[in-house]
Amino acid sequence: MTVLDEIINARRRRFEEARKSSPLSEVEEAAARRHERRDFATAISGKGLSVIAELKQASPSRGLLRPDYRPRELAQGYEAAGAAALSVLTEEDYFRGSLTDLIDARDAVSVPVLRKDFVLDDYQVYESVAACADALLLIVAALADDNLRSLVRLCERLRIQALVEVHTGEELDRALEAGARIVGINNRNLKTMEVSLETSFRLRDRIPSRYLAVSESGIKTAADLCRLSDAEFHAVLIGEHLMAAQDPGKELAEMLGVYWDLARRRPGVNVR
């Protein structure tokens, strides 16, 4: 059994427990009461390469990242540093996250917030809307085609945007066929946990120009940002590198400062 399989099994147990304490009808009603939305797609499609800065307390590959985990402060630091949007891990068992983390982070900032989790069921989509997430992650490797297509359509109906994550060309084809509009290329192999930015460069040309392209995982330097910008990615999602820094917001500000300096001086860097 791979790490991804283990996480999915744990996630199924968790949302079945949640369904018992809060029936789907209650979560649907809570989602229906929500009115305010922040436009995730517009936020990450501005001039230059946008950064989706991630908040997570732990990860399967690195273990505990931040013993002192304060989502509100981290979110405010990221926003001040220039993050276009935030991503908040809400998976409990492997990432030590919660929906409360997302609610607290979003309440502290004005940028859109993505729920990053292993979404497998309609219940979790309604739950995400009720928790005021502006977008959520759908992992192609974790979903059958019919389920993926159904979840993408439900997101559209509930006005929450889906970042559809792929790792291979075959998964990319499935994402596009399912109706994805924002495609994330994860440079981490969720079965082996190995990371390579080359995954993004190999798959980028296969994403049509009318879709938004996001590179995820393994992004550590301003030079990485320049390479991905030049490859015409709209955004990157940076997690572990920032969370491992003493001051994540300061680290992001420094990365973006160097990137924009290089972008202004290097004709090869594409800032759209």
Salt bridges, closest charged atoms under 4 A:
GLU16 OE1 - ARG19 NE 3.39
GLU36 OE2 - ARG38 NE 3.29
GLU36 OE1 - ARG106 NH2 2.79
GLU54 OE2 - LYS56 NZ 3.47
GLU54 OE1 - LYS116 NZ 3.10
ASP68 OD1 - ARG70 NE 3.02
GLU73 OE2 - ARG70 NH1 3.42
GLU92 OE1 - ARG11 NH1 3.32
ASP93 OD1 - ARG14 NH2 2.93
ASP107 OD2 - ARG72 NH1 2.83
ASP117 OD1 - ARG11 NE 2.55
ASP117 OD2 - ARG115 NH2 3.25
ASP121 OD2 - ARG19 NH2 3.21
GLU127 OE1 - ARG115 NH1 3.04
ASP134 OD1 - ARG34 NH2 3.15
ASP134 OD1 - ARG106 NH2 2.85
ASP145 OD1 - ARG174 NE 2.46
ASP146 OD1 - ARG149 NH1 3.21
GLU165 OE2 - HIS167 NE2 3.49
GLU171 OE1 - HIS167 ND1 2.98
ASP173 OD2 - ARG206 NH2 3.11
GLU198 OE2 - ARG227 NH2 3.18
GLU240 OE2 - LYS56 NZ 3.73
GLU240 OE1 - ARG62 NH1 3.56
GLU240 OE2 - ARG188 NH2 3.63
GLU251 OE2 - HIS241 NE2 2.85
ASP261 OD2 - ARG265 NH2 2.86
